[in-house]
Amino acid sequence: MESHQMLDEMHDYEDQIEDFSQNDEFDYNTESQNDENQLEIEEENMEMVQVQEKIQWKTPEVQLLIQLYEKNKLKFEDKKTKNKKIWQSIAGEIRSISNFEVTPEQCENKFKNLKKTYKSIIDNNNKSGRGVKNWPFFKDMDQIFAKDPDVNPISTCSNLEGPSTSDHVDKDTHENISTSNQNVQNVPHGVKRKKRSGEEPEWFKKFREDCQKRHEEKMKRQDSLLQILEKLAEK
């Protein structure tokens, strides 16, 4: 009896060992599969990052992006429309029109950078004592956001080349911002110049004074000519 009992216990022990081995193999395979899946995801993410780093926007593509954003501006303002779908459409049009391989995410990120640059120009333009820096896309962006209070809270005057800008530059493109020096009146440290509403700009005031001066000189010459004619008539 004791020998039979010992044999039964040995069989039970062998069954437990076999079950444990099978479970361990299953866990190992599952763990290995998870590691492979994670590795594939990481490789895909790395590829996406590399593509993002390699892309280089040139002026025609940037202008096309701005035009397509303006074309779809009402859709972006419609809360019922998902922005993701709009960017997918814009990226598709860019690829179709210019053969420029770009993703919706790259289009969205690029336009965010353009918007930041435009806003920094507006903010800097409202401060005195800064040199003028020209940005080739200012007029196009101003056409979209000039009346947008979130981007341009204060209405500003811009010249043909675009107003002054801060040090923010969209670095992933060739859209260089060139700088030109201006004569700026020195203001004592700690004192801010404030323009009253309705006060005419300094350049316009000078232009008006020059016109007035030329008009007065012209009137004097006419008076002198009349005096000469009168004297000749008396003779």
GIRA-V157874 format. One record per pair of residues at least 4 apart in sequence whose C-alpha atoms are under 6 Angstrom apart, sorted by the first residue. I is the first residue (numbers start at 1). J is the second residue. Records with the same first field share a line. If there is no record, write none. Layout:
I->J + J
This chain:
27->31
56->173
57->173
69->73
87->104
88->104
91->103 + 104
93->97
94->98
95->99 + 100 + 101
106->110
113->170
120->124 + 166
121->125 + 164 + 165
124->165 + 166
125->164
129->184
131->181 + 182
132->164 + 179 + 180
133->164 + 165 + 177 + 178 + 179
134->161 + 162 + 177 + 178
135->177
138->142 + 162
142->146
148->152
149->153
158->162 + 163
